[in-house]
Amino acid sequence: MSLPRFPVGRETARVAAAIGAIAAVVTWPLLRQAAWALPGDLGDPVLNTFLLGWGAARMLGGFIGVWNAPIYFPLKDTLALSEHMLGVAVFTAPVVWLTGNPVLAQNLAFFGSFVLAGTGMYLLARALWGRRDAAFLAALAFAFAPHRVMHVPHLQVLMSGWMPLSLWGLHRYFATGSRRSLAVFAGSFAALAMSNGYFLYFFSVPVVLIVVCELARSAMADSPSGRFRMPWRNVAELAAAAASILALIAPAALAYVRVRRTFGFRRAVGEMEAFGAAWSDYLRIPDGLWLWSGILEKGLGERALFPGVTIVVLAAVSAVTLAHSSWPAGARRPAAWVWHLGVYTVILALAFWLSAGPSVPGPYWVMLRVLPGFDGLRVPARFVVVVALALSVLGAAGAAWLFARLRPRVAGTAAFVLGAAIVVEGFGGPVYMVPFRHDQRVRSQLNAWIESGPPGGVVELPIVGPAFEPFTLAYQYNTLLHGHPIVNGYSGYGYGLQDFLGGPGSPLTDPDALPGLLEGLRSIGVRYVVVHQALYYDRPEFGWRDPKDLVEAIDRAAGTRGRQFNDAVAWLLDAPKPRLPVDESSLEPLTVTASMAAASAMPDRVRYAFDGDIRTKWLSAAPQAGGEWVRLTFGGEADIGRLVVLTSPFGVGDYPRGMVIESESADGSRMTLFSASFLPSLLAGLATGAAGAPAVLDLPSNRSRALWVRQTGRSERWQWAIHELQVFRRRSR
């Protein structure tokens, strides 16, 4: 069945200009402050600005190293720990190249998301229902939907305009067989998927439904006998389109697969349920929604899903249009009207159902079991975007029927009133803009010093994790200016090393631990330590009442005075010492049983250090005093070549403040195999991102009948715990 025809180019340009003019008012004062401020807050908008700047820089380098974003040093594939935003960066990169201002790029993308959403929806509704006025109402409903107010910081969610544009291409393909339209569908789908990983999955729901329905309809229409006859040409061309989409998103998909395999990132079902929608959430509004504030209850987090009354009423009116008798004489209804109305009604119902997530039995559970990576998505409530898509399409159908019953002048007045109502319902007040300089002038000298220095990582203090602090994203943004990776960072997942250094058991709060800490940082490639003194004031949780005391402590531990840059003090650490090679092939695991182990305290729990379960542990049951030990006895003499200590993320603060490992020979004499800070091994383990943060202790050749592992440090608060201890011996030659 054919779709209504219209002059796409001129008409679309006028609609885009109109949507842009309205968006300029609704988002005021965004455009006026676009070069030096960010919308909403200094959280996700700074992250998005960093991502767009990083993407632009890597494009100039042919995308080499794009997945190794300069955060969470020395981890790899760190860009895949959050939305990569490359689908947006492709369009904003010229802005960054010409102006050097990623802040401006972020804000133009933010503004452009409204124009894209409105224009894409106009094309879709115009093609389905045939009326300009009704299509423009749909454009307003999708571009200025109330849920967008709560997503002001989330540029990736606002980039939903590719959805209706993609469906426009898909419907035109089925109506005309145009491969150009199929290319519009595939390109828009790929751009959507490369802008928001959630939408790769969520948007697949309406796409699959439409494709299946259209293929079934074509199969029945092409068969004179009424029997099912598969349209193989369409199937082949759709398969080619799907392959092209997969090819475009494959590099990103492979990066996420690598991260998933390395770190096992999956969201717990309980977490998904907490971020799923209840039906009552569709009656709750985002904070700041102007018209309904004080009338409707505010929603929590991303569960403020109120769609607006006007578009819901128009969508309900569309049900009346199913009957031919409801149409006035002389009014012509598009041929596929009932078919498309039914399809989008099903899409609306499915999206509403799926937005509840796994808390409601149904298709969400099927998708969790069938779709790889779907269990990495935390917020099912973001299906509200598909709900808004379907409501806008159905609302346009209701409006088209209504306007067909009115005289042209009355219809025009009604369209104006309804359009104004839709925009007012979605208005969240002037956009709150927070100053953020793209050149970070306040730390320009510090950035220049780091940029001119030798390669290596940077750790900036204070450091926090996994809690969010705006200064973490400021550190992250500044990597674009000085060009060095940082240990710090913010993404959808935490980083064990950052969490440890910023956590309650951090060695940063212990002056005696700083030499071992600096040695550990050097061993993983960190060359720069920066202390931002102003950030420590009135923040006792960072461990230092006066940051000058921390600076003096690092001076002593580093053996040199730091350089002053305004309030910041920075140190250049020595290059890491070369590590002696280890013959890994000569090592084999040695099974340790509870009968082989003894301990200075809690002897009944020592078996938990060797039970293969990192959730259990042996512990000293008292603060570290310097005399704790664990002794392993072997059946005969063994050359113990390596110990690996595994630690739960929740117990990393119980690391030994000092460590000595001794070999006991058959005659009872002892030889020291290791006597140093445990921190370099612990930091190296945390820096791998691997489960258990494997701290590796390589030992010199020995002939041990028993092995003593001693804790020699002191702590007023922390006990010593071993969650899992693995022993490796050298094979005899």
C-alpha positions as CSV (number, residue, x, y, z in Angstrom):
1,M,0.0,0.0,0.0
2,S,1.3,3.4,-0.9
3,L,1.9,6.3,1.5
4,P,0.8,9.9,1.0
5,R,3.3,11.9,-1.1
6,F,4.6,15.3,-0.2
7,P,7.6,17.6,-1.1
8,V,10.1,16.3,1.4
9,G,12.9,18.8,1.0
10,R,11.2,22.2,1.2
11,E,8.6,21.1,3.7
12,T,11.1,19.4,5.9
13,A,13.4,22.5,5.9
14,R,10.5,24.7,7.0
15,V,9.5,22.3,9.8
16,A,13.1,22.0,11.0
17,A,13.3,25.8,11.2
18,A,10.0,26.1,13.1
19,I,11.1,23.4,15.6
20,G,14.5,25.1,16.0
21,A,12.8,28.4,16.7
22,I,10.6,26.8,19.4
23,A,13.5,24.9,20.8
24,A,15.5,28.1,21.1
25,V,12.8,29.5,23.3
26,V,12.1,26.4,25.3
27,T,15.8,25.8,26.0
28,W,16.7,29.5,26.7
29,P,19.3,30.6,27.6
30,L,21.2,27.6,26.1
31,L,22.2,29.2,22.8
32,R,23.3,32.4,24.4
33,Q,25.6,30.6,26.8
34,A,26.5,27.7,24.6
35,A,30.3,28.4,24.5
36,W,30.9,28.6,28.2
37,A,28.2,26.8,30.2
38,L,26.5,23.4,30.4
39,P,22.9,22.5,30.9
40,G,21.6,21.0,34.1
41,D,24.7,20.3,36.2
42,L,28.4,19.4,36.1
43,G,27.7,15.7,36.1
44,D,26.8,13.9,32.9
45,P,27.0,17.0,30.8
46,V,30.7,17.2,31.6
47,L,31.1,13.5,30.8
48,N,29.3,14.0,27.5
49,T,31.5,17.0,26.7
50,F,34.6,14.9,27.4
51,L,33.3,12.0,25.2
52,L,32.6,14.4,22.3
53,G,36.0,15.9,22.6
54,W,37.7,12.5,22.8
55,G,35.8,11.2,19.8
56,A,36.8,14.3,17.8
57,A,40.4,13.9,18.7
58,R,40.5,10.2,17.8
59,M,38.8,10.8,14.5
60,L,41.7,12.9,13.4
61,G,43.9,10.0,14.3
62,G,41.9,7.5,12.3
63,F,40.1,6.2,15.4
64,I,43.4,4.6,16.6
65,G,43.2,4.0,20.3
66,V,39.6,5.3,20.5
67,W,38.5,2.7,22.9
68,N,41.4,3.4,25.4
69,A,39.9,6.6,26.8
70,P,42.3,8.3,29.2
71,I,40.5,7.3,32.4
72,Y,41.0,4.4,34.8
73,F,44.6,4.1,33.9
74,P,46.1,1.6,33.1
75,L,42.9,-0.3,32.1
76,K,42.1,-0.8,28.4
77,D,38.8,-0.4,26.5
78,T,37.7,2.2,29.1
79,L,35.5,4.0,26.6
80,A,33.2,0.9,26.6
81,L,32.5,1.4,30.3
82,S,29.9,3.9,29.5
83,E,28.0,5.3,26.4
84,H,30.7,6.1,23.9
85,M,28.7,8.8,22.0
86,L,30.5,8.2,18.8
87,G,27.2,8.5,16.9
88,V,27.0,12.1,18.1
89,A,30.7,12.9,17.9
90,V,30.7,12.2,14.2
91,F,28.4,15.2,13.7
92,T,30.0,17.5,16.4
93,A,33.6,16.8,15.5
94,P,33.8,19.6,13.0
95,V,32.7,22.1,15.7
96,V,35.5,20.8,18.0
97,W,38.1,21.0,15.2
98,L,37.1,24.5,14.1
99,T,36.7,26.1,17.6
100,G,38.6,23.8,20.0
101,N,35.5,24.0,22.2
102,P,33.9,20.7,23.2
103,V,31.5,22.6,25.4
104,L,30.0,24.3,22.4
105,A,29.8,21.0,20.6
106,Q,27.9,19.4,23.5
107,N,25.4,22.3,23.6
108,L,24.8,22.4,19.9
109,A,24.2,18.6,20.0
110,F,21.8,19.2,22.9
111,F,19.9,21.9,20.9
112,G,20.0,19.8,17.7
113,S,18.4,16.8,19.5
114,F,15.1,18.8,19.6
115,V,15.3,19.6,16.0
116,L,16.1,16.1,15.0
117,A,13.3,14.6,17.2
118,G,10.7,17.0,15.8
119,T,11.8,16.8,12.2
120,G,12.0,13.0,12.2
121,M,8.6,12.6,13.8
122,Y,7.1,15.1,11.3
123,L,8.3,13.0,8.4
124,L,7.0,9.8,10.0
125,A,3.5,11.2,10.9
126,R,3.2,13.1,7.6
127,A,4.0,9.9,5.6
128,L,1.5,7.8,7.6
129,W,-1.5,10.2,8.0
130,G,-1.0,12.7,5.2
131,R,-1.8,16.0,7.0
132,R,0.8,18.7,7.7
133,D,-1.0,20.1,10.7
134,A,-1.4,16.7,12.4
135,A,2.2,15.8,11.7
136,F,3.5,19.0,13.2
137,L,1.6,18.3,16.4
138,A,3.3,14.9,16.5
139,A,6.6,16.6,16.0
140,L,6.0,18.9,18.9
141,A,4.8,16.0,21.1
142,F,8.0,14.0,20.5
143,A,10.5,16.9,20.5
144,F,9.1,18.5,23.7
145,A,7.7,15.5,25.6
146,P,7.7,16.0,29.3
147,H,10.1,13.2,30.0
148,R,12.9,15.1,28.2
149,V,13.0,17.6,31.1
150,M,14.5,14.9,33.4
151,H,17.0,14.0,30.8
152,V,18.5,17.4,30.3
153,P,21.9,16.0,31.5
154,H,21.6,12.8,29.4
155,L,22.4,13.9,25.8
156,Q,22.4,10.2,24.7
157,V,18.7,9.8,25.7
158,L,17.8,13.1,24.0
159,M,19.2,11.8,20.7
160,S,16.1,9.7,20.1
161,G,15.1,11.6,16.9
162,W,16.8,8.9,14.9
163,M,13.9,6.6,15.8
164,P,11.1,8.3,13.8
165,L,13.5,9.1,11.0
166,S,14.5,5.4,10.7
167,L,10.8,4.3,10.8
168,W,10.0,6.9,8.1
169,G,12.6,5.2,5.9
170,L,11.3,1.7,6.8
171,H,7.7,2.6,6.0
172,R,8.6,4.2,2.7
173,Y,10.6,1.2,1.7
174,F,7.7,-1.1,2.2
175,A,5.4,1.3,0.4
176,T,7.7,2.0,-2.6
177,G,10.5,-0.6,-2.6
178,S,12.9,2.3,-2.7
179,R,16.4,1.2,-1.7
180,R,17.2,4.8,-0.9
181,S,14.5,4.7,1.8
182,L,15.9,1.5,3.1
183,A,19.3,3.2,3.4
184,V,17.7,6.0,5.4
185,F,16.3,3.3,7.7
186,A,19.6,1.5,8.1
187,G,21.7,4.7,8.5
188,S,19.4,6.2,11.0
189,F,19.2,3.0,13.0
190,A,23.0,2.8,13.1
191,A,23.3,6.4,14.1
192,L,20.8,5.8,16.9
193,A,22.7,2.7,18.1
194,M,26.0,4.5,18.1
195,S,24.5,7.4,20.1
196,N,22.8,5.3,22.8
197,G,23.4,1.6,23.6
198,Y,20.0,1.3,25.3
199,F,18.2,2.3,22.1
200,L,20.0,-0.4,20.1
201,Y,17.8,-2.8,22.1
202,F,14.7,-0.8,22.8
203,F,14.2,0.5,19.3
204,S,14.6,-3.0,17.9
205,V,11.2,-3.8,19.4
206,P,9.1,-1.6,17.1
207,V,11.4,-2.3,14.2
208,V,11.0,-6.1,14.4
209,L,7.3,-5.7,14.9
210,I,6.9,-3.5,11.8
211,V,9.1,-5.7,9.7
212,V,7.3,-8.9,10.6
213,C,3.9,-7.3,10.1
214,E,4.8,-5.7,6.8
215,L,6.4,-8.9,5.4
216,A,3.3,-10.9,6.5
217,R,1.0,-8.3,4.8
218,S,3.1,-8.4,1.6
219,A,3.1,-12.2,1.6
220,M,-0.7,-12.2,1.7
221,A,-1.2,-9.4,-0.7
222,D,1.1,-10.9,-3.4
223,S,-0.7,-14.2,-3.4
224,P,-3.9,-14.2,-5.6
225,S,-5.1,-17.4,-3.9
226,G,-4.8,-15.8,-0.5
227,R,-2.0,-18.2,0.6
228,F,1.1,-17.1,2.3
229,R,3.9,-16.3,-0.2
230,M,7.1,-15.0,1.2
231,P,8.4,-11.8,-0.5
232,W,12.0,-13.0,-0.8
233,R,13.2,-9.8,-2.5
234,N,12.2,-7.8,0.6
235,V,13.7,-10.4,2.9
236,A,17.1,-10.3,1.0
237,E,17.2,-6.5,1.0
238,L,16.2,-6.2,4.7
239,A,18.9,-8.8,5.5
240,A,21.5,-6.6,3.6
241,A,20.3,-3.6,5.6
242,A,20.6,-5.5,8.9
243,A,24.1,-6.6,7.8
244,S,25.1,-3.0,7.1
245,I,23.8,-1.9,10.5
246,L,25.8,-4.7,12.2
247,A,28.9,-3.7,10.2
248,L,28.6,-0.1,11.3
249,I,28.2,-0.9,15.0
250,A,30.5,-3.9,15.0
251,P,33.7,-2.1,16.3
252,A,31.7,-0.7,19.3
253,A,30.0,-4.1,19.9
254,L,33.3,-5.9,20.0
255,A,34.7,-3.4,22.5
256,Y,31.7,-4.0,24.8
257,V,32.1,-7.7,24.4
258,R,35.8,-7.5,25.4
259,V,34.9,-5.4,28.5
260,R,32.1,-7.8,29.4
261,R,34.4,-10.9,29.1
262,T,37.1,-9.2,31.1
263,F,35.0,-7.7,33.9
264,G,31.8,-9.7,33.7
265,F,29.6,-6.6,33.9
266,R,26.0,-7.5,34.4
267,R,23.2,-5.7,36.2
268,A,21.4,-7.5,39.0
269,V,17.8,-8.2,38.4
270,G,17.0,-6.3,41.6
271,E,18.8,-3.2,40.2
272,M,16.7,-3.4,37.0
273,E,13.5,-3.7,39.0
274,A,14.4,-0.6,41.0
275,F,14.8,1.4,37.8
276,G,11.7,-0.1,36.1
277,A,8.4,1.8,35.8
278,A,5.2,1.3,37.8
279,W,2.0,2.3,36.0
280,S,1.7,5.1,38.5
281,D,5.0,6.6,37.3
282,Y,3.1,7.7,34.1
283,L,1.3,10.1,36.4
284,R,4.4,11.5,38.0
285,I,6.2,14.5,36.6
286,P,9.9,15.5,36.4
287,D,11.1,18.1,38.8
288,G,10.6,21.5,37.4
289,L,7.8,20.7,34.9
290,W,6.1,24.1,34.8
291,L,2.4,23.5,34.1
292,W,1.8,20.4,36.2
293,S,4.0,21.3,39.2
294,G,2.0,21.3,42.4
295,I,-0.8,19.3,40.7
296,L,0.9,16.0,40.0
297,E,3.4,14.2,42.2
298,K,7.1,14.4,41.3
299,G,8.7,11.1,40.2
300,L,11.9,9.7,41.6
301,G,15.0,9.5,39.4
302,E,14.2,8.4,35.9
303,R,10.7,7.3,36.8
304,A,8.9,10.6,36.1
305,L,7.1,9.4,33.0
306,F,4.1,11.6,32.6
307,P,3.5,11.9,28.8
308,G,1.2,14.9,28.8
309,V,-2.6,15.1,28.7
310,T,-3.0,16.6,25.2
311,I,-1.2,13.9,23.2
312,V,-2.8,11.1,25.3
313,V,-6.3,12.5,24.5
314,L,-5.4,12.8,20.8
315,A,-4.1,9.3,20.8
316,A,-7.3,8.1,22.4
317,V,-9.3,9.9,19.7
318,S,-7.5,7.9,17.1
319,A,-9.5,4.8,18.1
320,V,-12.6,6.6,16.7
321,T,-11.0,6.8,13.3
322,L,-11.2,3.1,12.8
323,A,-14.8,3.2,11.6
324,H,-15.4,4.5,8.1
325,S,-18.7,6.0,9.3
326,S,-16.8,8.4,11.6
327,W,-15.2,10.2,8.7
328,P,-17.0,13.1,7.1
329,A,-18.2,12.8,3.6
330,G,-15.5,13.7,1.1
331,A,-12.7,13.2,3.5
332,R,-10.2,10.7,2.2
333,R,-8.5,8.3,4.6
334,P,-5.1,6.9,3.6
335,A,-5.3,3.3,2.4
336,A,-3.2,1.8,5.2
337,W,-4.7,3.9,8.0
338,V,-6.2,1.0,10.0
339,W,-3.1,-1.2,9.5
340,H,-0.7,1.5,10.8
341,L,-3.1,2.4,13.6
342,G,-3.1,-1.2,14.8
343,V,0.7,-1.6,14.5
344,Y,1.4,1.5,16.6
345,T,-1.2,0.6,19.2
346,V,0.6,-2.7,19.7
347,I,4.0,-0.8,19.9
348,L,2.5,1.5,22.5
349,A,1.3,-1.4,24.6
350,L,4.5,-3.4,24.3
351,A,6.7,-0.4,25.2
352,F,4.5,0.4,28.2
353,W,4.8,-3.2,29.3
354,L,8.5,-3.4,28.8
355,S,9.2,-0.2,30.7
356,A,8.3,-2.1,33.9
357,G,11.4,-4.2,33.4
358,P,11.7,-7.7,35.0
359,S,9.4,-6.8,37.9
360,V,6.5,-7.8,35.6
361,P,6.4,-11.2,33.9
362,G,6.5,-11.0,30.2
363,P,8.7,-10.0,27.2
364,Y,11.4,-8.3,29.3
365,W,12.4,-11.6,30.7
366,V,12.4,-13.1,27.2
367,M,14.8,-10.4,26.1
368,L,17.0,-10.9,29.1
369,R,17.4,-14.6,28.2
370,V,17.7,-14.2,24.4
371,L,19.6,-11.0,23.7
372,P,23.3,-10.9,24.5
373,G,24.3,-7.9,26.6
374,F,20.7,-6.9,27.4
375,D,21.3,-7.7,31.1
376,G,23.9,-4.9,31.1
377,L,21.1,-2.3,30.9
378,R,20.0,-0.8,34.2
379,V,17.0,1.4,33.4
380,P,14.0,-0.3,31.8
381,A,12.0,2.9,32.4
382,R,13.8,4.5,29.4
383,F,11.3,2.6,27.2
384,V,9.3,5.7,27.8
385,V,11.0,7.1,24.7
386,V,9.3,4.3,22.6
387,V,6.0,5.0,24.5
388,A,6.4,8.7,23.5
389,L,7.1,7.7,19.9
390,A,3.9,5.6,19.6
391,L,1.8,8.2,21.4
392,S,3.0,10.9,19.0
393,V,2.1,8.8,16.0
394,L,-1.3,7.8,17.3
395,G,-1.9,11.4,18.5
396,A,-1.3,12.6,15.0
397,A,-3.8,10.1,13.7
398,G,-6.4,11.5,16.1
399,A,-5.6,15.0,15.2
400,A,-5.8,14.3,11.4
401,W,-9.3,12.9,11.9
402,L,-10.3,15.8,14.0
403,F,-9.0,18.4,11.6
404,A,-10.7,16.6,8.6
405,R,-14.0,17.3,10.3
406,L,-13.3,21.1,10.7
407,R,-13.3,24.0,8.3
408,P,-9.7,24.9,7.3
409,R,-9.6,28.1,9.4
410,V,-11.0,26.4,12.4
411,A,-8.6,23.5,11.9
412,G,-5.7,25.9,11.8
413,T,-6.8,27.5,15.1
414,A,-7.3,24.1,16.7
415,A,-3.8,23.0,15.6
416,F,-2.3,26.2,17.0
417,V,-4.1,25.7,20.4
418,L,-3.2,22.0,20.6
419,G,0.4,22.7,19.6
420,A,0.7,25.4,22.3
421,A,-0.8,23.1,24.9
422,I,1.7,20.3,24.0
423,V,4.7,22.6,24.2
424,V,3.5,24.2,27.5
425,E,2.9,20.7,29.0
426,G,6.5,19.7,28.2
427,F,8.1,23.0,29.4
428,G,10.5,22.7,32.3
429,G,11.3,26.4,32.7
430,P,14.5,28.1,31.5
431,V,17.3,25.6,31.2
432,Y,19.7,25.9,34.2
433,M,23.2,26.6,32.9
434,V,26.3,26.0,34.9
435,P,29.5,27.8,33.9
436,F,32.3,25.5,32.6
437,R,35.2,26.9,30.6
438,H,36.4,24.7,27.8
439,D,40.0,25.9,28.2
440,Q,40.1,25.3,32.0
441,R,42.2,28.5,32.3
442,V,42.5,28.2,36.1
443,R,44.8,25.1,35.7
444,S,46.3,26.0,32.3
445,Q,49.9,26.1,33.7
446,L,49.4,22.7,35.4
447,N,48.1,21.2,32.2
448,A,51.0,22.6,30.2
449,W,53.5,21.2,32.6
450,I,52.0,17.7,32.4
451,E,51.6,17.9,28.6
452,S,55.3,18.7,28.3
453,G,56.4,15.9,30.5
454,P,57.3,12.3,29.8
455,P,54.6,9.7,29.1
456,G,52.8,8.2,32.0
457,G,49.6,8.2,34.1
458,V,48.3,10.8,36.4
459,V,46.6,10.5,39.8
460,E,44.7,13.6,40.9
461,L,43.9,14.1,44.6
462,P,41.4,14.1,46.2
463,I,40.2,10.9,44.7
464,V,36.8,9.4,45.3
465,G,35.1,6.3,44.2
466,P,32.6,4.9,43.6
467,A,30.8,8.0,44.9
468,F,30.4,10.8,42.4
469,E,32.1,14.2,42.8
470,P,32.1,16.9,40.2
471,F,35.8,17.4,40.4
472,T,36.3,13.8,39.1
473,L,34.7,14.8,35.8
474,A,36.8,18.0,35.8
475,Y,39.9,15.8,36.0
476,Q,38.6,13.7,33.2
477,Y,37.8,16.6,31.0
478,N,41.3,18.0,31.5
479,T,42.9,14.9,30.0
480,L,41.8,16.4,26.6
481,L,44.1,19.4,27.4
482,H,47.2,17.7,28.9
483,G,47.0,14.5,26.9
484,H,47.8,12.0,29.7
485,P,45.6,9.2,31.1
486,I,44.4,9.5,34.7
487,V,43.7,6.9,37.4
488,N,40.6,8.8,38.2
489,G,37.4,8.6,36.2
490,Y,33.7,8.4,36.1
491,S,31.6,6.0,34.0
492,G,28.8,3.5,34.3
493,Y,31.0,1.2,36.3
494,G,33.5,1.7,39.0
495,Y,37.3,1.0,39.0
496,G,38.7,-1.0,41.9
497,L,42.0,1.1,42.1
498,Q,40.1,4.4,42.3
499,D,37.6,3.0,44.8
500,F,40.5,1.8,47.0
501,L,42.4,5.0,46.9
502,G,39.3,7.0,47.6
503,G,37.8,4.6,50.1
504,P,37.9,4.3,53.9
505,G,41.0,2.1,53.9
506,S,43.0,4.3,51.6
507,P,46.8,4.5,52.2
508,L,46.5,8.1,51.2
509,T,45.4,8.9,54.7
510,D,48.4,7.1,56.3
511,P,51.8,8.9,56.1
512,D,53.6,5.7,56.8
513,A,52.0,4.0,53.8
514,L,52.8,6.7,51.3
515,P,56.3,5.4,50.2
516,G,54.8,2.0,49.4
517,L,51.9,3.7,47.7
518,L,54.1,5.9,45.4
519,E,56.2,2.8,44.6
520,G,53.0,1.0,43.6
521,L,51.9,3.8,41.5
522,R,55.2,3.9,39.7
523,S,55.0,0.2,39.1
524,I,51.8,0.5,37.1
525,G,53.1,3.5,35.1
526,V,51.9,6.5,37.0
527,R,54.4,9.4,36.7
528,Y,52.4,12.3,38.0
529,V,50.7,13.0,41.4
530,V,48.6,16.2,41.7
531,V,47.1,17.5,45.0
532,H,44.4,20.1,44.6
533,Q,44.6,21.7,48.0
534,A,41.4,23.8,47.8
535,L,39.3,20.7,47.4
536,Y,40.3,19.4,50.8
537,Y,39.0,22.3,52.9
538,D,35.8,21.5,54.8
539,R,36.0,17.9,53.6
540,P,37.3,15.9,56.6
541,E,36.2,12.6,54.9
542,F,39.2,13.0,52.6
543,G,41.4,12.3,55.6
544,W,43.4,15.5,55.9
545,R,42.2,18.5,57.9
546,D,45.0,20.6,56.4
547,P,46.1,19.6,52.8
548,K,49.5,21.2,53.5
549,D,50.2,18.2,55.8
550,L,49.5,15.8,52.9
551,V,51.8,17.8,50.6
552,E,54.6,17.6,53.2
553,A,54.0,13.9,53.6
554,I,54.2,13.3,49.8
555,D,57.3,15.5,49.7
556,R,59.0,13.1,52.2
557,A,57.8,9.9,50.5
558,A,58.8,11.1,47.0
559,G,62.1,12.5,48.2
560,T,61.5,15.8,46.4
561,R,59.4,18.9,46.7
562,G,56.3,19.2,44.6
563,R,55.8,22.1,42.1
564,Q,53.2,24.7,42.9
565,F,50.5,25.7,40.3
566,N,48.0,28.0,42.0
567,D,46.3,25.8,44.6
568,A,47.7,22.6,43.1
569,V,50.9,20.9,43.9
570,A,52.4,18.3,41.5
571,W,55.1,15.7,41.6
572,L,56.9,13.9,38.7
573,L,57.7,10.4,39.9
574,D,60.7,8.4,38.7
575,A,60.2,6.0,35.8
576,P,59.1,2.5,36.9
577,K,61.8,0.0,37.7
578,P,62.1,-2.8,35.1
579,R,60.6,-6.1,36.3
580,L,62.7,-9.2,36.2
581,P,61.2,-11.8,33.8
582,V,59.4,-14.7,35.4
583,D,59.2,-18.2,33.8
584,E,55.5,-18.6,34.0
585,S,55.7,-22.1,32.5
586,S,57.7,-23.3,35.5
587,L,54.9,-22.5,37.9
588,E,52.2,-24.9,38.9
589,P,49.5,-24.5,41.5
590,L,49.9,-26.2,44.9
591,T,46.8,-27.4,46.6
592,V,46.6,-26.2,50.2
593,T,44.2,-27.8,52.6
594,A,43.0,-26.6,56.0
595,S,45.2,-29.2,57.7
596,M,48.3,-27.6,56.2
597,A,47.5,-24.1,57.6
598,A,47.8,-22.5,61.0
599,A,47.3,-18.9,62.1
600,S,48.0,-16.6,65.0
601,A,44.3,-15.9,65.4
602,M,40.9,-17.5,64.4
603,P,42.5,-20.9,63.6
604,D,39.1,-22.3,62.9
605,R,38.6,-19.8,60.0
606,V,42.0,-20.3,58.3
607,R,40.4,-22.8,56.0
608,Y,38.4,-20.0,54.4
609,A,41.6,-18.6,52.9
610,F,41.9,-21.7,50.7
611,D,38.3,-22.7,50.0
612,G,38.2,-21.2,46.5
613,D,35.4,-18.7,47.6
614,I,36.4,-15.1,47.6
615,R,33.3,-14.2,49.6
616,T,34.8,-16.0,52.7
617,K,37.9,-15.0,54.5
618,W,40.3,-15.7,57.3
619,L,40.8,-12.6,59.6
620,S,42.8,-11.6,62.5
621,A,39.7,-10.4,64.4
622,A,41.6,-7.4,65.8
623,P,43.4,-4.3,64.5
624,Q,46.8,-5.0,63.0
625,A,49.4,-5.0,65.7
626,G,52.4,-6.4,63.8
627,G,52.5,-9.9,65.2
628,E,49.9,-11.7,63.0
629,W,50.9,-14.7,60.9
630,V,49.7,-17.6,58.8
631,R,51.9,-20.7,58.5
632,L,51.7,-23.3,55.7
633,T,53.2,-26.7,56.2
634,F,54.1,-28.9,53.1
635,G,54.5,-32.6,53.0
636,G,58.1,-32.2,51.9
637,E,60.4,-29.5,50.7
638,A,59.0,-27.3,47.9
639,D,60.3,-24.4,45.9
640,I,57.5,-21.9,46.4
641,G,57.7,-19.5,43.5
642,R,54.6,-17.3,43.9
643,L,51.8,-16.3,46.2
644,V,48.6,-14.7,44.8
645,V,46.4,-12.9,47.3
646,L,42.8,-12.4,46.1
647,T,40.6,-9.8,47.9
648,S,36.9,-9.1,47.8
649,P,36.0,-5.5,46.8
650,F,34.4,-5.0,50.2
651,G,37.5,-6.1,52.1
652,V,40.4,-4.4,50.3
653,G,40.9,-2.1,53.3
654,D,42.1,-5.1,55.4
655,Y,45.3,-5.4,53.4
656,P,48.5,-6.0,55.5
657,R,50.2,-2.7,56.4
658,G,53.5,-4.6,56.3
659,M,54.5,-8.0,55.0
660,V,57.3,-10.5,55.5
661,I,57.4,-13.9,53.9
662,E,59.8,-16.5,55.3
663,S,60.9,-19.9,54.1
664,E,61.3,-22.6,56.8
665,S,63.7,-25.4,55.8
666,A,63.7,-29.0,57.0
667,D,66.2,-28.1,59.8
668,G,63.9,-25.3,61.1
669,S,66.0,-22.4,59.9
670,R,64.3,-19.5,58.2
671,M,65.1,-17.4,55.2
672,T,63.4,-14.1,54.3
673,L,61.9,-14.3,50.8
674,F,60.0,-11.0,50.9
675,S,60.1,-8.0,53.2
676,A,58.4,-4.9,51.8
677,S,55.2,-3.0,51.4
678,F,52.3,-5.1,50.1
679,L,50.9,-2.0,48.4
680,P,52.7,-2.3,45.0
681,S,51.4,-5.8,44.5
682,L,47.9,-4.8,45.7
683,L,47.8,-1.8,43.4
684,A,49.0,-3.9,40.4
685,G,46.2,-6.3,41.1
686,L,43.6,-3.6,41.4
687,A,44.9,-2.0,38.2
688,T,44.1,-5.2,36.2
689,G,40.4,-4.8,36.9
690,A,40.2,-8.5,37.3
691,A,38.0,-10.2,39.9
692,G,39.7,-10.5,43.2
693,A,42.4,-7.9,42.4
694,P,45.1,-10.6,42.2
695,A,48.1,-9.3,44.2
696,V,51.1,-11.3,42.9
697,L,54.2,-11.9,45.1
698,D,57.0,-13.6,43.2
699,L,59.6,-15.3,45.4
700,P,63.2,-16.2,44.9
701,S,64.3,-19.9,44.8
702,N,63.9,-21.7,48.1
703,R,63.5,-25.1,49.7
704,S,60.6,-24.7,52.0
705,R,59.1,-27.3,54.3
706,A,56.9,-24.5,55.6
707,L,56.1,-21.0,54.7
708,W,55.4,-18.1,57.1
709,V,53.3,-15.1,55.9
710,R,53.7,-12.4,58.5
711,Q,51.9,-9.1,58.9
712,T,54.3,-6.6,60.4
713,G,52.5,-3.2,60.2
714,R,50.1,-1.5,62.5
715,S,46.6,0.0,62.1
716,E,44.3,1.4,64.7
717,R,41.2,0.4,62.8
718,W,41.9,-2.3,60.2
719,Q,42.3,-6.0,60.8
720,W,44.2,-8.3,58.5
721,A,42.2,-10.5,56.3
722,I,43.0,-13.1,53.6
723,H,40.0,-13.8,51.3
724,E,41.9,-16.3,49.1
725,L,45.5,-17.3,49.0
726,Q,46.9,-19.2,46.1
727,V,50.2,-21.0,46.2
728,F,52.4,-21.9,43.2
729,R,55.6,-23.9,43.3
730,R,58.3,-24.3,40.7
731,R,58.5,-27.5,38.9
732,S,61.7,-29.5,39.5
733,R,64.0,-29.6,36.5
